[in-house]
């Protein structure tokens, strides 16, 4: 079986996964959604596991599962199919199958040699937090936020047992080395041991005072380790269920525990940014592994015990060499990022700036690589904006500051201080002399860009201000906020010039049309209002299908010609409208978390969308003006109607490989005919060719 494992992983290196070239420079274009040109950033990092032979690392997060060469750190492949973040990944003991659990409530089994989905397991009703194979590879255990742990037959995909008894979710599951016991950690702080043969509970382990995040068996099966939000690691006697000891040293919650293959060492990972090594026999700390600049969520020993990997909130995966006693990491996988909050094209269209939880990054659009990271405030960067001449970048931060950066060198020019709470939005005036900023302190502030001095504070909103935008001529500033209003300000006099109403909930985003006649505002009430600035009246309202799902648009952008409006939605989508007809043109899907930023390139040929999944997708705008084919016209009569619905309903439910599965009805191509396909069908219903 070792030879089979080596062969399957050799196939990875020769590029058979999805028949794609495994050159590192190409990964920005791997497995893109339809219409996308490039992916910037690899998404967040949630979990990391070693292949059984130690040659590869699988990193789960968004937009899927990245496979790396563990020796060189080179990208090998990207597995996509989950529509939300991947929470957990596990290799089968023979290395031929990969399992993944996701926030989309699904478990996928992948063929390692081909990268294709073998089967989708769909019985969990909420996020799947943990998956693991039995020692013989015939069973899979899973735990989720639906309060259950489940045992599955790997060959058939059928459930063997559902391990009930939970009023809170299951964070982690682990098989004992003999495969006879499953341990599960739950959010109420307890750990439970289950009999695999009967599905009955054997012991409930109590002692943690907060959420239990992780469980792991020692190689001899006599000891169980558990990690908790109470900052401790506890060791338990598996036979009696009694606590054997408590390991204390972490200063914040402990997310993951793992025994070394020889059972002599226990590793623990914490939100205090460290990985600690413990002597199992004595319970004493042996060392601390550092390098991460944020919490460490997942750790795993290589099969020979010589190295340890850790996945962190800072967007890196680090590998430490343990045999030599070196505490520094020997390999760092970079390019992963968390939570894009804002993006902006440089005026010449060659660079894209994006704001993250860890700073501001510039992307070279010719190569798709991150050009530089502006490190300053480590908290969320909520907004970024280029000056009209492209020389300066402004960023609004969670530490109440606004920062101005030299766009060429990445050096900080000046910090603008005055806001007393979080800064949500920044915008340059058309002449570049003034910067407007808006924050949670209910104010809009105007700054002199050359001196950094505050010019004026505009007051009027009664809640947080989420968006500011200058009109094209620079005479008017618009601001929107939590009080459901849009306010217009005369920039010269600094007086309020009017209030635009219509939204019934928070207004999250604003944008002026290029000709300056229209202001668009997106709110939490599932609609976008278009105001005629000459009259101050609403001249049109845009909504998005499908309903009843909310599209509280927190990002809007007009195309340079003013003909198209793009909106970023928490439903992980970008919606495009024809401004003249006010008809929905397209819904672009591919992100696995809410879309928080949309921006057109200066020439209008590309659209960038940033998401909390940590990625930015570049879309080919020109192709979206071509009518979509009626993929849901199953009866071929040129329209999508009731007869098509009847055919679709008859095929609803099957997975890839099931007897009833028909690829024609799998409209999103994810290997199952399920809810997302129904939503696509609804968008087509009633349309003619």
Secondary structure, DSSP 8 states (H G I E B T S, - for coil): -HHHHHHHHHHHHTT-GGG----GGGGGGTT--TTEEEEES---EEEEEE-TTSSEEEEEESSSEEEEETTT--EEEEE---SS-EEEEEE-TTSSEEEEEETTS-EEEEETTT--EEEEE---SS-EEEEEE-TTSSEEEEEETTS-EEEEETTT--EEEEE---SS-EEEEEE-TTSSEEEEEETTS-EEEEETTT--EEEEE---SS-EEEEEE-TTSSEEEEEETTSEEEEEETTT--EEEEEE--SS-EEEEEE-TTSSEEEEEETTS-EEEEETTT--EEEEE---SS-EEEEEE-TTSSEEEEEETTS-EEEEE-TT---SEEEEE--------EEEE-TTSSEEEEEETTEEEEEETTTTEEEEEE-S--S-EEEEEE-TTSSEEEEEETTSEEEEEETTT--EEEEEE--SS-EEEEEE-TTSSEEEEEETTSEEEEEETTT--EEEEEE--SS-EEEEEE-TTSSEEEEEETTS-EEEEETTTTEEEEEE---SS-EEEEEE-TTSSEEEEEETTS-EEEEETTTTEEEEEE--SSSSS-----EEEE-TTSSEEEEE-TTSEEEEEETTTTEEEEEEE--SS-EEEEEE-TTSSEEEEEETTS-EEEEESGGGGS----TT-TT-SSB--HHHHHHHHHHTT-BTTSTT--GGG-TT-SSB-SHHHHHHHHHHTT-B-
